[in-house]
């Protein structure tokens, strides 16, 4: 876990939820510039089994996205004394942010999803299968080990085995989104290789509170790295009136 605190802080702490192959370190400089731009403290943590966290000896269940909100995030909140927060997630972390907002009710001031999946789309599975072929090269797994150490193979298998499982094919955020009544911002790249613009549109349409959707042209799956300035502009504007 890492925390970035600007010189003058106000408003709810932003909690970052990383993607399927992600970790604290893979957010790179984004948390520090996010803290500086918004004037809010930012926290990023490695989910269990990822990054610098403890290894896992089990397999991810098909309910791992909901489980993050119901089991692991409450423990983090209690340990760090997080009261009111903004949930911000990238890719599958966006789904986790949505679940955390629904689970925590009024304690969640706002939700920001970046390149989040809202359901299992053919385009998502195609992107994952193409990545799976690339990871047949041991050098690609070694690159993962830079961030996950000996857990790299578990991290990769957890991603592939869940999303490509026939049991996961019916997963979606449809049932949980109406329970999210706080303001929501969905950011998505028009050329995202892991999901079409149907995802942010669905998130915005089904959210139970006020929702804003921003689709970025010429942008793929990592908008906060590819077009950081634009993402920061939208996030700062969105959060300005929120405590």
Helices and strands as residue ranges (DSSP letters): E 2-4, E 13-17, G 25-27, H 30-38, E 42-44, H 64-67, I 68-72, H 73-80, E 85-90, H 92-104, G 105-107, E 108-114, H 122-134, H 138-148, G 149-151, H 152-163, G 166-168, H 174-177, E 183-189, H 198-206, E 211-216, H 223-226, H 228-239
